[in-house]
Amino acid sequence: MKSLVPVVALIALVVSGVQAFISVGGTRNTHVSITASAVMEKIREVCAAVAESEGRDFKPTGSSAEELLRACLGTATGDVSGAKFRRALNQIYTQNGIVDRDFMSSAAHHFNNEAFNEGRNLIIQGTAAIKANVRTDNLQSARETLGRVCHTLQDFYSHSNWVELGNQMPYANLIRPDLKIENIADIAMPTCSDCASGTCPNQLLPAILNGKYLTSGYLGLFFSYKPQGKCSHGGQTDLSSTQNPRGGISKDEPRSHNTDLHTNAANMAAEATLDLLENIRGAIGNKKYLRLMGIARTAVLAFVIDTTGSMANDIAEAKRVSFNIIDSKKGTQDEPSEYILVQFNDPEFGPLIKTTNSSVMKSEISKLSANGGGDIPEMCLSGLQLALTGAPSSSYIYVFTDAPAKDMHLEKTIKALIRSTKSAVSFFMTASMRRRRTPRALAQFQVYYDMALASGGQAIEVSKSSLSQATDIIVDTSTSALVTILQRSRDPGLVESFPFLLDKSLSNTTIYITGSSLTFNLRSPTGVTQSNTVDNGPLGTIKKVGNLQRIQLNGTEIGLWHIDMTTTQPYTIKVMGQSAITFIYEFVEEFKGPHPAFAVIDGRPSAGSPAKLLLTLTGEKGPEALELQEVALMEVSGVKVSNGTIEKMDGGDYLITVKEVPEGEFVVLLKGKDKTSSSLFQRQTTTQMSQSKVTIKALADSSMLPGEVFKINFTVTTNGTSGTYTIRATNDINIPMTHPSILNLVSGGSAQGTLSVTPPGDMVSGTDVTLTIEAEGPGGSDSNYVVLRLSVLSKVTDFSPPKCEVVDVQGTCYSSSCSSSNWELSVNITDGNGTGIESISIQQGSGNFTQRKVEDGMIVFMGLYEASCCSPSVTLSAVDKVGNVGRCSYTIKSSAGSRLISMSFPLWASLLLYGFLRDTFP
């Protein structure tokens, strides 16, 4: 049994005493720490396996997550940012912890009340959804489901008597769909003796222990009833624990009477989590598994392109710049890890093209042509909606268009998705002045400026003939480790000086200023200046195209710089660069219950109360090499700066509380110190946020079935104006929905509604549907939103994994010289009467695997694995079409010099004399 080794440096959103496994006395046995330990152990294992298969070393330079990431990504040149990695992990950890809020009273989610079959079903269905989501590349949904499944799986060991029954290994039946839960205590069977003190060492009855009956504690949050003679969960919030038999068998936290049981339960939960992760890894393969965990280069190339008749030049330029990025950055850390392409016309838009293959991106963008369109407004926002829901969070998305948007009803949906995904959207607008001359056209184009500002992007006005000069910004931002140092907006413009701090870790620092007829001076820390009229000066090179001025600094002089604006025309300023030092954050709120904690706010924070943020620092050597000195909420278009108080948490995480929140739109400003270089740094978010007196809550507790109605209940609450609230709901693939169009609310009150959605019967299993529900107050004065990611999962009837048979082992390996000898393994793999084999892959090993399909009554795949004796171990993974995994492993032993077996020994002799086989197939 492996002891629990916490990975404290990776734990986000954790506060002492917040999980069902509770931290007491300095222990770290929380749900999140258990999950983090298993996740990191499995990542390290898979990274090593991938490195071995690629013939390279895997040697992290330190213990931090960032150093692990760097080693896993390989030796490609360029900066590596840990932000994407930590963001992906936090999506798992957040959903793991939030089970205690969203499913507080659900016995199945916690294996309370002897709900073993129901809890196991959640694990089996959730695991199937994860595998289906990964197959369709919907990784965020997969991560969120994984977090919830891990919580339920871990609670089995804390809340049941599995440990007390003397079991030394995790219960495989919980994650094996072909097996059932066995020997559950009958509802009429007494399970516990009375414990007046509530701290008895072992309340379980001898009949339960001797008969190996499975039971769990009953939890009464709202009433004290439980079946006669049954164990309680226990604890102050469990009303059932006051009823005979009193006490409880929960091992959530270590106490004097159950310390060993708690430790054993936590270690068993960690082992079970590893088994679950291994099952998922086997189903999706090593490289997809690492992508699921956020191990990928940070750059993403995302285009939304107008393909109406007047856009031929724009399409050609989008093609040129994408080909340039793909070809020039190949093999570096700046090479995009993912490509997003969406076209829009009128009335058509889409589909979303999403790929990790640069050749596919080249092919798809080459297919675009300019035609159709009719009237001038086009379906721009519909196309943008697809990109925002399909791209990874915090992506940079570029829209090419020369027309206003026809689908203006999506304006608030787009802004909600921008806030939810934290992606930056920039617009290249090549419309002639004639098209933008009328008041209506000006208002329609203004939406693009507003969205760019809200997201931290740029709204660039440029002629079609000059577009190629403006797209340098795409090349700049299609890089790894991109950070924002400063962003400001002024409308009307002000004569103002904007300071910004450049640190030693920064490279490729670039300043973008948009606006017309602007005058400014750039000033370095040593007092050297350069005006906007000097294209090539002592500080940098200025390129002007349309309303954009791009200043590429000659170098990164460390210290406090200034941009002195001397104009009253509207303008925006943005300073960016490349650095491993950055941060991720979420606005959070506290929730009560048996296991109180902080939960991420999916929407705008509540007005009238302090804002709280959970913030994670990341840098080249991990968060311990960084010191956080100041965090503030700052108006982008104003001057108000509200400083927050900083409470240090575990592993580079901080809880920030801001008491006086700016009334308008604000961003997060951070300042700190890099301890390795003693250099001060400044970073800023780009996504604007604001508070609201309206809140909207919705919960989807399962996957959708194709062709069946799925209902979601939601609640709208207001502390603002009483009256009629408008309800809007959209989804990114236009599945028909029904919902109330209005709700009547009084200030301080709430109202409920139900949304019904029916995915088409032929929808592919694993499809991700992003649903946005908005509530807007009377007169449109205030609003809020919630964004839900729903998965479509077909019913699974095949629960049996593929079977493997080793039929021959050949070769001799010598310990003295492994490189001069080889060995091979022959296997037969079949899925019997199941859905059929979808893939067979090498999970561990650096050899070559070939296979051929044979039909002799049933389909059999005959496989041959060949490897150097320097790679003596292999694990083959076979996956059927619904994600069931079969796996076989073999290790060949080395000889001191003599030949161990002849060329065609029987299998039993091979296993006895030559190595060992661990066949995990049933």
SELOBA-401587 format. One record per residue (C-alpha): x, y, z; residue number from 1. Coordinates in steps of 0.05 Angstrom, whole numbers. Example, Ala and Ser with C-alpha at 12.3 -4.5 7.8 and 13.67 -1.06 7.14 Angstrom:
2
> 246_-90_156_1
> 273_-21_143_2
This chain:
922
> 0_0_0_1
> 28_67_-20_2
> 25_122_32_3
> -8_187_14_4
> 43_238_-11_5
> 8_306_-17_6
> 27_352_-74_7
> 15_416_-36_8
> 44_460_-90_9
> -14_444_-137_10
> -74_451_-90_11
> -119_509_-109_12
> -185_529_-78_13
> -169_493_-13_14
> -183_522_55_15
> -170_482_119_16
> -231_443_139_17
> -269_450_74_18
> -274_380_45_19
> -307_315_66_20
> -237_289_80_21
> -221_344_129_22
> -153_374_146_23
> -140_373_221_24
> -76_382_260_25
> -34_396_198_26
> -52_334_159_27
> -69_344_86_28
> -121_290_75_29
> -173_332_40_30
> -209_311_-23_31
> -168_361_-63_32
> -101_339_-34_33
> -117_266_-46_34
> -138_281_-118_35
> -77_325_-130_36
> -29_272_-104_37
> -59_219_-150_38
> -63_266_-209_39
> 10_288_-204_40
> 36_217_-193_41
> -1_193_-255_42
> 22_254_-296_43
> 94_240_-277_44
> 86_167_-296_45
> 54_183_-364_46
> 105_237_-380_47
> 161_186_-367_48
> 126_135_-412_49
> 119_186_-468_50
> 191_208_-462_51
> 213_136_-465_52
> 172_124_-528_53
> 203_185_-560_54
> 274_165_-541_55
> 288_225_-496_56
> 302_235_-422_57
> 250_257_-372_58
> 287_294_-317_59
> 250_351_-282_60
> 299_402_-254_61
> 259_410_-190_62
> 197_389_-152_63
> 149_444_-176_64
> 92_433_-224_65
> 123_482_-272_66
> 188_443_-275_67
> 150_378_-285_68
> 112_412_-342_69
> 176_436_-375_70
> 207_366_-373_71
> 144_335_-399_72
> 138_382_-459_73
> 209_364_-481_74
> 269_403_-504_75
> 236_452_-553_76
> 261_523_-546_77
> 219_579_-516_78
> 186_600_-451_79
> 139_553_-416_80
> 81_580_-375_81
> 48_539_-321_82
> -18_578_-326_83
> -53_530_-374_84
> -31_470_-333_85
> -54_499_-267_86
> -119_523_-299_87
> -135_453_-323_88
> -119_422_-256_89
> -161_474_-220_90
> -220_454_-264_91
> -214_385_-235_92
> -202_407_-163_93
> -257_459_-163_94
> -310_410_-184_95
> -283_359_-135_96
> -295_407_-77_97
> -361_435_-101_98
> -395_367_-94_99
> -402_385_-21_100
> -444_445_-40_101
> -484_424_-101_102
> -498_353_-77_103
> -496_364_-2_104
> -557_321_13_105
> -548_269_-42_106
> -533_202_-10_107
> -508_173_-76_108
> -455_227_-86_109
> -424_211_-18_110
> -441_137_-9_111
> -483_155_51_112
> -546_116_72_113
> -519_51_41_114
> -532_81_-28_115
> -477_37_-59_116
> -509_19_-125_117
> -530_91_-137_118
> -460_117_-120_119
> -427_66_-164_120
> -473_85_-222_121
> -450_157_-215_122
> -378_134_-221_123
> -390_88_-280_124
> -432_139_-318_125
> -385_195_-302_126
> -324_155_-326_127
> -360_138_-391_128
> -376_212_-400_129
> -303_231_-389_130
> -279_182_-442_131
> -332_205_-491_132
> -315_278_-478_133
> -241_266_-492_134
> -257_229_-556_135
> -295_291_-580_136
> -240_337_-552_137
> -286_370_-500_138
> -232_371_-447_139
> -261_421_-398_140
> -325_380_-391_141
> -282_318_-381_142
> -241_352_-326_143
> -302_377_-289_144
> -335_309_-290_145
> -270_277_-267_146
> -268_322_-207_147
> -338_303_-186_148
> -326_228_-198_149
> -263_230_-156_150
> -301_260_-98_151
> -354_206_-98_152
> -302_150_-107_153
> -261_176_-48_154
> -322_183_-3_155
> -334_108_-9_156
> -272_95_34_157
> -287_150_84_158
> -361_136_93_159
> -367_60_85_160
> -337_4_128_161
> -291_-21_72_162
> -230_-6_114_163
> -259_-35_178_164
> -272_-101_141_165
> -197_-109_135_166
> -191_-96_60_167
> -121_-77_38_168
> -137_-56_-34_169
> -187_-10_-67_170
> -254_-39_-88_171
> -245_-51_-163_172
> -320_-62_-173_173
> -332_13_-164_174
> -298_29_-231_175
> -309_-36_-268_176
> -376_-32_-306_177
> -376_-108_-315_178
> -377_-121_-240_179
> -429_-107_-187_180
> -427_-84_-114_181
> -429_-146_-71_182
> -455_-165_-1_183
> -491_-100_17_184
> -524_-103_85_185
> -599_-110_79_186
> -642_-50_99_187
> -670_-90_158_188
> -601_-113_182_189
> -574_-76_243_190
> -503_-52_231_191
> -479_-12_292_192
> -479_-13_368_193
> -497_48_408_194
> -442_98_425_195
> -464_151_475_196
> -398_189_472_197
> -397_190_396_198
> -323_170_397_199
> -324_95_404_200
> -266_58_369_201
> -310_8_332_202
> -386_11_331_203
> -395_-42_277_204
> -431_-104_300_205
> -393_-171_299_206
> -444_-200_251_207
> -426_-144_201_208
> -351_-155_209_209
> -353_-230_208_210
> -401_-233_149_211
> -362_-181_110_212
> -425_-141_99_213
> -418_-73_66_214
> -451_-14_101_215
> -445_62_108_216
> -469_115_156_217
> -536_149_150_218
> -532_225_147_219
> -590_268_170_220
> -580_341_152_221
> -653_361_159_222
> -684_305_200_223
> -661_253_250_224
> -695_190_222_225
> -655_130_201_226
> -673_56_195_227
> -671_18_260_228
> -603_-6_282_229
> -565_29_226_230
> -499_67_234_231
> -498_142_229_232
> -448_184_191_233
> -433_224_254_234
> -413_295_270_235
> -447_358_295_236
> -489_368_232_237
> -515_296_230_238
> -582_297_265_239
> -588_221_258_240
> -528_211_304_241
> -572_230_363_242
> -616_170_350_243
> -598_101_376_244
> -549_73_355_245
> -513_140_368_246
> -444_160_344_247
> -419_151_273_248
> -370_113_228_249
> -346_170_183_250
> -271_174_175_251
> -271_244_145_252
> -224_271_198_253
> -174_239_245_254
> -195_237_318_255
> -168_200_378_256
> -213_140_366_257
> -203_132_290_258
> -135_160_270_259
> -111_95_238_260
> -177_84_203_261
> -175_155_175_262
> -104_146_149_263
> -121_79_118_264
> -184_108_86_265
> -145_167_57_266
> -90_122_30_267
> -141_75_0_268
> -178_134_-31_269
> -112_156_-63_270
> -99_86_-91_271
> -170_83_-118_272
> -162_151_-151_273
> -98_125_-184_274
> -136_64_-209_275
> -190_109_-239_276
> -139_153_-273_277
> -103_92_-301_278
> -169_67_-329_279
> -181_133_-364_280
> -109_136_-388_281
> -116_67_-419_282
> -180_87_-455_283
> -154_152_-485_284
> -79_140_-493_285
> -19_175_-464_286
> -18_238_-506_287
> -92_252_-499_288
> -86_239_-425_289
> -33_292_-418_290
> -76_341_-457_291
> -133_325_-410_292
> -88_345_-353_293
> -67_410_-386_294
> 2_387_-409_295
> 5_425_-475_296
> 37_487_-504_297
> -1_550_-486_298
> -9_581_-554_299
> -75_572_-591_300
> -91_599_-661_301
> -165_617_-666_302
> -197_651_-726_303
> -269_672_-738_304
> -275_693_-811_305
> -329_728_-851_306
> -335_691_-918_307
> -384_737_-953_308
> -370_762_-1023_309
> -326_822_-1005_310
> -278_784_-961_311
> -231_751_-1011_312
> -171_794_-991_313
> -183_783_-917_314
> -189_707_-926_315
> -123_707_-965_316
> -89_746_-909_317
> -117_700_-855_318
> -89_641_-895_319
> -21_675_-903_320
> -12_693_-830_321
> -36_624_-806_322
> 12_588_-853_323
> 68_634_-830_324
> 55_619_-756_325
> 50_544_-768_326
> 113_541_-809_327
> 157_590_-770_328
> 140_564_-701_329
> 141_489_-714_330
> 183_451_-663_331
> 185_508_-613_332
> 145_522_-549_333
> 110_577_-589_334
> 79_527_-637_335
> 4_527_-626_336
> -22_467_-589_337
> -92_475_-619_338
> -125_508_-679_339
> -196_537_-681_340
> -230_559_-745_341
> -302_584_-752_342
> -331_616_-815_343
> -395_657_-818_344
> -437_683_-874_345
> -512_700_-878_346
> -552_663_-856_347
> -503_606_-847_348
> -446_601_-797_349
> -399_547_-773_350
> -383_492_-765_351
> -331_496_-710_352
> -266_464_-735_353
> -221_445_-678_354
> -157_407_-687_355
> -87_396_-659_356
> -61_380_-728_357
> -31_439_-764_358
> -39_405_-832_359
> -114_400_-820_360
> -116_475_-803_361
> -79_491_-868_362
> -126_448_-907_363
> -190_476_-876_364
> -170_549_-883_365
> -149_536_-955_366
> -220_513_-970_367
> -250_581_-951_368
> -276_625_-1007_369
> -314_690_-1010_370
> -386_686_-1035_371
> -458_703_-1017_372
> -478_750_-961_373
> -535_790_-993_374
> -549_848_-946_375
> -492_878_-906_376
> -501_853_-834_377
> -474_782_-824_378
> -477_727_-771_379
> -413_749_-737_380
> -434_738_-664_381
> -460_668_-679_382
> -392_649_-706_383
> -357_682_-647_384
> -401_643_-599_385
> -377_577_-629_386
> -305_599_-622_387
> -312_621_-550_388
> -345_556_-529_389
> -298_513_-570_390
> -231_545_-555_391
> -193_532_-489_392
> -204_585_-436_393
> -158_646_-439_394
> -149_640_-514_395
> -135_697_-563_396
> -189_697_-616_397
> -186_739_-680_398
> -247_760_-720_399
> -241_783_-793_400
> -300_821_-820_401
> -321_882_-860_402
> -394_883_-838_403
> -434_895_-774_404
> -468_838_-738_405
> -538_817_-757_406
> -547_773_-695_407
> -545_828_-644_408
> -590_788_-597_409
> -527_750_-578_410
> -490_811_-553_411
> -500_797_-478_412
> -488_723_-488_413
> -421_738_-521_414
> -401_784_-463_415
> -421_730_-413_416
> -379_678_-450_417
> -320_727_-452_418
> -323_735_-377_419
> -333_660_-366_420
> -276_638_-411_421
> -229_697_-399_422
> -212_696_-473_423
> -190_759_-510_424
> -225_777_-575_425
> -194_823_-627_426
> -229_848_-690_427
> -198_865_-757_428
> -250_911_-788_429
> -237_925_-861_430
> -303_960_-877_431
> -300_1024_-917_432
> -320_1089_-884_433
> -382_1090_-928_434
> -407_1027_-892_435
> -394_1058_-824_436
> -424_1126_-839_437
> -497_1119_-817_438
> -516_1124_-743_439
> -544_1053_-744_440
> -481_1025_-775_441
> -438_1062_-725_442
> -478_1032_-668_443
> -471_962_-698_444
> -396_968_-707_445
> -391_996_-636_446
> -408_927_-610_447
> -341_903_-635_448
> -304_958_-598_449
> -342_943_-534_450
> -328_868_-539_451
> -254_880_-553_452
> -249_926_-492_453
> -288_878_-447_454
> -243_820_-465_455
> -176_855_-468_456
> -171_850_-543_457
> -162_902_-598_458
> -211_934_-646_459
> -169_949_-707_460
> -194_992_-765_461
> -153_979_-827_462
> -162_980_-902_463
> -161_915_-940_464
> -97_934_-975_465
> -62_947_-908_466
> -89_887_-870_467
> -24_848_-877_468
> 12_902_-837_469
> -38_897_-779_470
> -36_821_-771_471
> 32_824_-738_472
> -8_827_-674_473
> -31_755_-688_474
> 41_732_-694_475
> 58_769_-630_476
> 3_735_-589_477
> 8_666_-620_478
> 65_651_-572_479
> 76_614_-507_480
> 78_648_-439_481
> 42_711_-461_482
> 28_761_-405_483
> -6_829_-400_484
> 31_882_-360_485
> -15_941_-371_486
> -82_956_-404_487
> -120_1022_-401_488
> -176_1056_-440_489
> -197_1129_-442_490
> -259_1156_-477_491
> -255_1215_-482_492
> -180_1216_-480_493
> -141_1248_-424_494
> -72_1278_-419_495
> -44_1226_-372_496
> 19_1187_-355_497
> 13_1111_-348_498
> 69_1076_-310_499
> 85_1002_-321_500
> 138_957_-291_501
> 183_912_-333_502
> 220_856_-299_503
> 280_811_-314_504
> 237_752_-337_505
> 204_790_-394_506
> 222_785_-468_507
> 191_810_-533_508
> 156_867_-498_509
> 106_901_-545_510
> 61_962_-536_511
> -5_969_-574_512
> -41_1036_-577_513
> -106_1044_-616_514
> -140_1110_-633_515
> -139_1165_-684_516
> -93_1226_-686_517
> -56_1205_-623_518
> 6_1237_-594_519
> 48_1206_-539_520
> 118_1198_-511_521
> 150_1133_-486_522
> 198_1141_-427_523
> 247_1089_-401_524
> 270_1079_-329_525
> 334_1117_-344_526
> 297_1176_-373_527
> 307_1162_-447_528
> 246_1184_-488_529
> 217_1171_-556_530
> 156_1206_-587_531
> 104_1175_-632_532
> 133_1213_-691_533
> 198_1174_-688_534
> 189_1107_-723_535
> 257_1079_-706_536
> 283_1108_-641_537
> 326_1092_-581_538
> 270_1054_-546_539
> 235_1016_-601_540
> 206_1010_-670_541
> 137_1040_-683_542
> 93_1013_-739_543
> 28_1048_-756_544
> -30_1018_-794_545
> -102_1041_-792_546
> -118_1060_-720_547
> -64_1016_-691_548
> 6_1035_-669_549
> 51_976_-651_550
> 115_992_-612_551
> 166_935_-608_552
> 216_952_-554_553
> 290_944_-572_554
> 303_909_-507_555
> 273_900_-438_556
> 305_951_-393_557
> 285_932_-322_558
> 247_983_-281_559
> 189_1032_-284_560
> 170_1056_-354_561
> 118_1109_-373_562
> 73_1123_-431_563
> 56_1197_-430_564
> -8_1209_-471_565
> -16_1280_-495_566
> -82_1276_-532_567
> -156_1284_-518_568
> -176_1233_-571_569
> -203_1165_-547_570
> -149_1112_-541_571
> -132_1044_-513_572
> -63_1022_-488_573
> -38_951_-479_574
> 32_927_-459_575
> 48_853_-468_576
> 108_808_-466_577
> 131_736_-455_578
> 146_711_-386_579
> 135_648_-344_580
> 112_692_-286_581
> 37_700_-287_582
> -25_684_-246_583
> -94_654_-252_584
> -154_674_-210_585
> -228_662_-196_586
> -280_703_-159_587
> -308_660_-104_588
> -362_658_-51_589
> -367_620_14_590
> -419_566_25_591
> -443_534_89_592
> -461_462_107_593
> -426_402_137_594
> -363_419_98_595
> -362_495_86_596
> -316_520_32_597
> -307_571_-24_598
> -339_559_-91_599
> -324_592_-157_600
> -376_644_-178_601
> -403_627_-247_602
> -426_697_-264_603
> -415_767_-237_604
> -399_775_-163_605
> -454_800_-117_606
> -458_875_-107_607
> -461_904_-37_608
> -409_857_-6_609
> -333_850_-9_610
> -305_814_-69_611
> -263_751_-56_612
> -213_721_-104_613
> -173_657_-101_614
> -108_670_-138_615
> -51_625_-158_616
> 19_649_-176_617
> 61_610_-225_618
> 132_619_-250_619
> 191_581_-279_620
> 211_552_-212_621
> 141_548_-183_622
> 102_594_-137_623
> 151_586_-79_624
> 202_627_-118_625
> 153_686_-122_626
> 129_736_-70_627
> 60_769_-77_628
> 62_841_-52_629
> -1_875_-78_630
> -68_857_-110_631
> -120_908_-130_632
> -184_915_-171_633
> -174_972_-220_634
> -220_1008_-269_635
> -194_1001_-340_636
> -232_1063_-363_637
> -227_1102_-298_638
> -178_1118_-243_639
> -205_1081_-182_640
> -159_1027_-153_641
> -184_985_-95_642
> -130_947_-58_643
> -144_879_-28_644
> -120_844_34_645
> -77_783_21_646
> -83_717_59_647
> -30_665_40_648
> -57_595_29_649
> -21_531_9_650
> 24_522_-52_651
> 26_592_-81_652
> -48_605_-71_653
> -77_668_-40_654
> -146_689_-16_655
> -156_763_-34_656
> -211_805_-2_657
> -229_872_-32_658
> -278_912_12_659
> -290_972_-33_660
> -303_945_-102_661
> -303_994_-161_662
> -375_1008_-184_663
> -359_1000_-258_664
> -319_950_-299_665
> -253_929_-268_666
> -194_883_-277_667
> -144_850_-230_668
> -75_883_-221_669
> -19_845_-186_670
> 50_864_-164_671
> 104_820_-134_672
> 177_800_-131_673
> 216_744_-165_674
> 259_718_-108_675
> 308_685_-156_676
> 328_751_-189_677
> 302_802_-137_678
> 264_833_-195_679
> 197_867_-183_680
> 141_848_-231_681
> 72_873_-251_682
> 17_833_-284_683
> -55_849_-302_684
> -116_810_-325_685
> -150_832_-389_686
> -222_808_-378_687
> -266_862_-348_688
> -313_844_-291_689
> -366_881_-251_690
> -413_866_-194_691
> -488_854_-199_692
> -548_855_-152_693
> -577_797_-192_694
> -554_725_-182_695
> -573_664_-222_696
> -559_592_-201_697
> -569_529_-242_698
> -546_458_-234_699
> -541_401_-283_700
> -528_336_-246_701
> -521_287_-303_702
> -507_279_-377_703
> -561_287_-430_704
> -587_228_-471_705
> -596_236_-546_706
> -669_246_-564_707
> -693_254_-492_708
> -717_316_-456_709
> -668_343_-405_710
> -692_392_-353_711
> -651_443_-314_712
> -679_482_-256_713
> -652_551_-243_714
> -663_605_-191_715
> -659_680_-200_716
> -648_724_-138_717
> -645_800_-134_718
> -625_852_-83_719
> -641_906_-133_720
> -703_931_-168_721
> -769_894_-160_722
> -807_878_-223_723
> -807_835_-285_724
> -741_802_-303_725
> -727_779_-374_726
> -699_709_-382_727
> -657_691_-443_728
> -623_625_-458_729
> -578_604_-516_730
> -534_545_-532_731
> -476_542_-580_732
> -505_489_-627_733
> -576_515_-632_734
> -612_457_-599_735
> -685_479_-589_736
> -701_498_-517_737
> -762_521_-477_738
> -759_565_-415_739
> -800_621_-383_740
> -787_687_-418_741
> -800_727_-355_742
> -798_719_-279_743
> -829_767_-229_744
> -784_784_-170_745
> -786_830_-110_746
> -723_859_-80_747
> -692_809_-32_748
> -732_752_-63_749
> -722_698_-114_750
> -761_660_-167_751
> -750_593_-201_752
> -755_570_-272_753
> -743_507_-312_754
> -707_501_-379_755
> -720_441_-423_756
> -673_419_-478_757
> -676_358_-524_758
> -612_339_-560_759
> -623_306_-628_760
> -628_230_-628_761
> -567_223_-674_762
> -522_269_-634_763
> -452_240_-625_764
> -438_214_-555_765
> -389_261_-520_766
> -415_324_-554_767
> -408_385_-510_768
> -465_435_-507_769
> -450_503_-476_770
> -514_534_-447_771
> -519_606_-425_772
> -578_630_-382_773
> -585_705_-371_774
> -631_745_-325_775
> -640_819_-339_776
> -675_868_-292_777
> -729_919_-310_778
> -704_968_-361_779
> -640_929_-372_780
> -606_965_-314_781
> -575_902_-284_782
> -564_830_-306_783
> -526_767_-292_784
> -514_700_-324_785
> -494_627_-313_786
> -456_585_-363_787
> -465_509_-362_788
> -427_456_-401_789
> -471_396_-414_790
> -449_330_-444_791
> -490_285_-489_792
> -477_212_-472_793
> -509_153_-508_794
> -533_94_-466_795
> -478_43_-457_796
> -496_-31_-460_797
> -427_-61_-471_798
> -392_-67_-403_799
> -340_-120_-419_800
> -268_-99_-434_801
> -227_-130_-490_802
> -189_-195_-476_803
> -115_-208_-489_804
> -76_-272_-498_805
> 0_-275_-501_806
> 16_-329_-552_807
> 91_-325_-558_808
> 154_-291_-531_809
> 219_-293_-569_810
> 289_-267_-561_811
> 344_-264_-509_812
> 366_-204_-469_813
> 434_-197_-437_814
> 446_-151_-377_815
> 516_-135_-401_816
> 496_-105_-468_817
> 422_-89_-477_818
> 431_-48_-540_819
> 456_-106_-582_820
> 396_-152_-570_821
> 321_-149_-582_822
> 259_-186_-560_823
> 188_-192_-585_824
> 119_-209_-557_825
> 60_-237_-597_826
> -11_-226_-572_827
> -82_-239_-595_828
> -135_-187_-575_829
> -210_-194_-583_830
> -273_-160_-558_831
> -317_-221_-563_832
> -389_-199_-575_833
> -377_-127_-553_834
> -377_-63_-593_835
> -310_-79_-625_836
> -238_-57_-617_837
> -228_17_-630_838
> -154_23_-615_839
> -93_-15_-591_840
> -34_25_-567_841
> 32_21_-530_842
> 19_51_-461_843
> 90_39_-437_844
> 151_18_-477_845
> 194_46_-533_846
> 186_-11_-583_847
> 143_-19_-645_848
> 75_-51_-648_849
> 43_-79_-712_850
> -24_-112_-718_851
> -68_-147_-769_852
> -142_-162_-767_853
> -165_-235_-775_854
> -237_-259_-779_855
> -248_-330_-758_856
> -316_-334_-727_857
> -299_-271_-688_858
> -254_-212_-702_859
> -184_-222_-673_860
> -127_-173_-676_861
> -59_-208_-679_862
> -6_-162_-653_863
> 70_-163_-652_864
> 111_-119_-605_865
> 185_-113_-620_866
> 234_-76_-576_867
> 307_-69_-556_868
> 327_-103_-492_869
> 342_-33_-465_870
> 266_-27_-461_871
> 248_-91_-424_872
> 176_-73_-403_873
> 114_-63_-444_874
> 41_-47_-429_875
> -9_-54_-486_876
> -77_-21_-480_877
> -137_-43_-520_878
> -200_0_-521_879
> -269_-17_-548_880
> -316_33_-580_881
> -349_53_-514_882
> -285_63_-475_883
> -278_-4_-438_884
> -204_-17_-428_885
> -164_-81_-430_886
> -91_-80_-413_887
> -34_-129_-410_888
> 37_-119_-385_889
> 100_-159_-394_890
> 172_-151_-370_891
> 228_-192_-398_892
> 284_-212_-351_893
> 357_-205_-369_894
> 407_-262_-372_895
> 476_-257_-345_896
> 501_-285_-410_897
> 468_-351_-427_898
> 408_-361_-472_899
> 346_-374_-430_900
> 296_-403_-479_901
> 291_-426_-550_902
> 252_-390_-604_903
> 183_-420_-593_904
> 172_-441_-521_905
> 101_-453_-498_906
> 70_-394_-463_907
> 73_-425_-393_908
> 148_-438_-401_909
> 160_-368_-427_910
> 125_-339_-366_911
> 161_-385_-318_912
> 232_-378_-345_913
> 233_-314_-384_914
> 194_-261_-349_915
> 126_-249_-320_916
> 58_-230_-347_917
> 7_-189_-310_918
> -58_-197_-349_919
> -111_-149_-323_920
> -164_-171_-372_921
> -219_-214_-343_922
